[in-house]
Amino acid sequence: MRQTFAFNTAIFALVVFAFTVLAIAQPAKNLEALKGNIVPDFPLRSIDGKVQKFSQFRGKVVLLNFWSPY
């Protein structure tokens, strides 16, 4: 009984590790496919109320943080 529990625990840990490795490796491939594409130029309102467009930031790194209070 004790050996079965240890074996099952080891198999479970191995499966979790494999899924973690696959989950980490997968997004990198998707991001690489998007590299070099131009972002659509849509307006966003900044904290101070001014409207900003992506074209204003061409050539710069932009971090967007979309969040929701729920």
N, CA, C and O of each residue as an XYZ file, in Angstrom:
280
protein
N       0.826     -1.193      0.000
C       0.000      0.000      0.000
C       0.868      1.254      0.000
O       0.602      2.200     -0.740
N       1.905      1.255      0.833
C       2.787      2.423      0.938
C       3.571      2.644     -0.351
O       3.795      3.786     -0.754
N       3.993      1.546     -1.005
C       4.724      1.660     -2.256
C       3.819      2.197     -3.366
O       4.270      2.969     -4.212
N       2.560      1.797     -3.366
C       1.610      2.273     -4.371
C       1.395      3.778     -4.219
O       1.342      4.498     -5.216
N       1.270      4.255     -2.988
C       1.087      5.685     -2.751
C       2.306      6.465     -3.215
O       2.157      7.509     -3.850
N       3.502      5.988     -2.915
C       4.729      6.660     -3.338
C       4.848      6.667     -4.860
O       5.248      7.670     -5.450
N       4.502      5.557     -5.489
C       4.554      5.469     -6.942
C       3.549      6.435     -7.581
O       3.889      7.161     -8.516
N       2.317      6.441     -7.075
C       1.287      7.339     -7.602
C       1.679      8.803     -7.407
O       1.442      9.627     -8.290
N       2.270      9.130     -6.275
C       2.714     10.493     -6.012
C       3.819     10.892     -6.982
O       3.828     12.018     -7.479
N       4.748      9.983     -7.255
C       5.837     10.262     -8.188
C       5.298     10.468     -9.605
O       5.741     11.376    -10.309
N       4.359      9.646    -10.021
C       3.758      9.790    -11.348
C       3.006     11.113    -11.449
O       3.110     11.808    -12.459
N       2.249     11.467    -10.412
C       1.511     12.729    -10.396
C       2.476     13.913    -10.507
O       2.232     14.845    -11.274
N       3.564     13.876     -9.746
C       4.549     14.960     -9.791
C       5.185     15.058    -11.180
O       5.432     16.161    -11.668
N       5.444     13.946    -11.801
C       6.026     13.933    -13.146
C       5.061     14.529    -14.171
O       5.474     15.292    -15.044
N       3.789     14.186    -14.066
C       2.786     14.725    -14.988
C       2.643     16.231    -14.793
O       2.581     16.971    -15.774
N       2.591     16.698    -13.552
C       2.491     18.130    -13.279
C       3.716     18.858    -13.830
O       3.582     19.928    -14.424
N       4.884     18.298    -13.644
C       6.109     18.894    -14.170
C       6.070     18.980    -15.694
O       6.448     20.002    -16.267
N       5.617     17.914    -16.351
C       5.555     17.898    -17.818
C       4.590     18.959    -18.330
O       4.906     19.669    -19.284
N       3.416     19.077    -17.708
C       2.460     20.102    -18.137
C       3.002     21.501    -17.890
O       2.757     22.405    -18.688
N       3.732     21.694    -16.803
C       4.317     23.007    -16.515
C       5.351     23.374    -17.567
O       5.370     24.509    -18.043
N       6.190     22.455    -17.930
C       7.206     22.709    -18.956
C       6.540     23.024    -20.295
O       6.971     23.939    -20.996
N       5.503     22.281    -20.653
C       4.804     22.535    -21.909
C       4.090     23.890    -21.891
O       4.066     24.591    -22.902
N       3.519     24.252    -20.764
C       2.807     25.526    -20.659
C       3.768     26.705    -20.754
O       3.428     27.738    -21.330
N       4.946     26.559    -20.202
C       5.939     27.632    -20.248
C       6.522     27.752    -21.656
O       6.748     28.867    -22.127
N       6.763     26.660    -22.322
C       7.395     26.684    -23.641
C       6.435     27.130    -24.735
O       6.876     27.717    -25.723
N       5.156     26.875    -24.595
C       4.200     27.160    -25.649
C       4.028     28.647    -25.941
O       4.066     29.015    -27.116
N       3.841     29.532    -24.957
C       3.633     30.948    -25.285
C       4.816     31.587    -26.010
O       4.621     32.507    -26.804
N       6.013     31.128    -25.759
C       7.181     31.706    -26.416
C       7.095     31.526    -27.926
O       7.484     32.424    -28.672
N       6.603     30.403    -28.384
C       6.451     30.159    -29.813
C       5.408     31.114    -30.395
O       5.607     31.658    -31.481
N       4.304     31.323    -29.683
C       3.252     32.200    -30.169
C       3.731     33.647    -30.237
O       3.415     34.357    -31.191
N       4.477     34.086    -29.252
C       4.984     35.453    -29.255
C       5.988     35.670    -30.363
O       6.040     36.751    -30.951
N       6.778     34.671    -30.653
C       7.777     34.797    -31.709
C       7.091     34.976    -33.065
O       7.615     35.678    -33.929
N       5.935     34.357    -33.262
C       5.208     34.499    -34.518
C       4.660     35.910    -34.687
O       4.482     36.367    -35.816
N       4.390     36.609    -33.583
C       3.840     37.960    -33.643
C       4.912     39.041    -33.732
O       4.604     40.203    -34.000
N       6.145     38.671    -33.512
C       7.239     39.639    -33.491
C       7.363     40.341    -34.842
O       7.393     39.694    -35.889
N       7.434     41.661    -34.804
C       7.587     42.448    -36.016
C       6.282     42.911    -36.626
O       6.294     43.723    -37.552
N       5.152     42.418    -36.134
C       3.871     42.879    -36.642
C       3.551     44.252    -36.087
O       3.956     44.579    -34.971
N       2.830     45.059    -36.848
C       2.445     46.386    -36.405
C       1.141     46.292    -35.628
O       0.195     45.628    -36.054
N       1.102     46.963    -34.490
C      -0.088     46.981    -33.639
C      -1.124     47.892    -34.281
O      -0.772     48.962    -34.776
N      -2.387     47.496    -34.286
C      -3.424     48.396    -34.807
C      -3.431     49.709    -34.028
O      -3.234     49.714    -32.812
N      -3.656     50.811    -34.718
C      -3.617     52.129    -34.088
C      -5.001     52.486    -33.538
O      -5.819     53.090    -34.232
N      -5.247     52.107    -32.289
C      -6.532     52.455    -31.676
C      -6.291     53.384    -30.485
O      -5.255     53.297    -29.827
N      -7.244     54.270    -30.210
C      -7.065     55.248    -29.139
C      -7.372     54.661    -27.762
O      -8.260     53.821    -27.611
N      -6.627     55.118    -26.772
C      -6.874     54.773    -25.373
C      -6.815     56.051    -24.551
O      -6.025     56.949    -24.841
N      -7.643     56.128    -23.541
C      -7.658     57.299    -22.669
C      -6.700     57.045    -21.511
O      -6.777     56.013    -20.845
N      -5.793     57.999    -21.277
C      -4.817     57.862    -20.195
C      -5.450     58.269    -18.860
O      -6.599     58.708    -18.812
N      -4.696     58.119    -17.803
C      -5.184     58.425    -16.463
C      -5.588     59.893    -16.341
O      -6.552     60.217    -15.647
N      -4.860     60.768    -17.005
C      -5.172     62.199    -16.912
C      -6.251     62.632    -17.904
O      -6.524     63.827    -18.018
N      -6.865     61.706    -18.614
C      -7.978     62.009    -19.495
C      -7.617     62.290    -20.934
O      -8.513     62.481    -21.756
N      -6.346     62.324    -21.271
C      -5.921     62.593    -22.647
C      -6.034     61.324    -23.484
O      -5.809     60.219    -22.990
N      -6.382     61.495    -24.747
C      -6.471     60.362    -25.662
C      -5.096     60.120    -26.275
O      -4.483     61.036    -26.823
N      -4.621     58.895    -26.178
C      -3.321     58.500    -26.719
C      -3.545     57.451    -27.808
O      -4.464     56.638    -27.710
N      -2.711     57.471    -28.837
C      -2.746     56.457    -29.886
C      -1.405     55.737    -29.915
O      -0.381     56.288    -29.512
N      -1.425     54.504    -30.396
C      -0.184     53.735    -30.470
C       0.823     54.357    -31.416
O       2.028     54.206    -31.214
N       0.367     55.042    -32.430
C       1.298     55.640    -33.389
C       2.207     56.671    -32.714
O       3.291     56.957    -33.221
N       1.783     57.228    -31.586
C       2.612     58.186    -30.855
C       3.820     57.516    -30.209
O       4.808     58.178    -29.889
N       3.739     56.210    -30.021
C       4.792     55.476    -29.316
C       5.585     54.566    -30.244
O       6.247     53.640    -29.775
N       5.535     54.806    -31.528
C       6.242     53.949    -32.487
C       7.737     53.899    -32.155
O       8.375     54.934    -31.961
N       8.277     52.694    -32.094
C       9.689     52.498    -31.786
C       9.990     52.404    -30.303
O      11.142     52.200    -29.921
N       8.972     52.549    -29.456
C       9.172     52.472    -28.006
C       8.472     51.237    -27.466
O       7.560     50.702    -28.097
N       8.898     50.794    -26.309
C       8.258     49.667    -25.649
C       7.028     50.178    -24.911
O       7.101     51.158    -24.170
N       5.888     49.503    -25.119
C       4.633     49.904    -24.490
C       4.099     48.728    -23.687
O       4.003     47.612    -24.199
N       3.753     48.978    -22.434
C       3.156     47.959    -21.577
C       1.712     48.336    -21.327
O       1.426     49.402    -20.781
N       0.789     47.451    -21.730
C      -0.633     47.675    -21.486
C      -1.068     46.791    -20.336
O      -0.750     45.603    -20.296
N      -1.783     47.370    -19.417
C      -2.277     46.616    -18.274
C      -3.797     46.725    -18.263
O      -4.351     47.700    -17.755
N      -4.471     45.720    -18.827
C      -5.926     45.681    -18.819
C      -6.354     44.929    -17.560
O      -5.904     43.810    -17.316
N      -7.212     45.539    -16.775
C      -7.675     44.895    -15.553
C      -9.133     45.205    -15.356
O      -9.694     46.103    -15.984
N      -9.731     44.446    -14.473
C     -11.143     44.631    -14.182
C     -11.349     44.523    -12.679
O     -10.677     43.722    -12.028
N     -12.243     45.292    -12.123
C     -12.437     45.257    -10.668
C     -13.241     44.058    -10.162
O     -13.417     43.921     -8.952
N     -13.728     43.200    -11.033
C     -14.515     42.064    -10.535
C     -13.713     40.808    -10.460
O     -14.233     39.766    -10.061
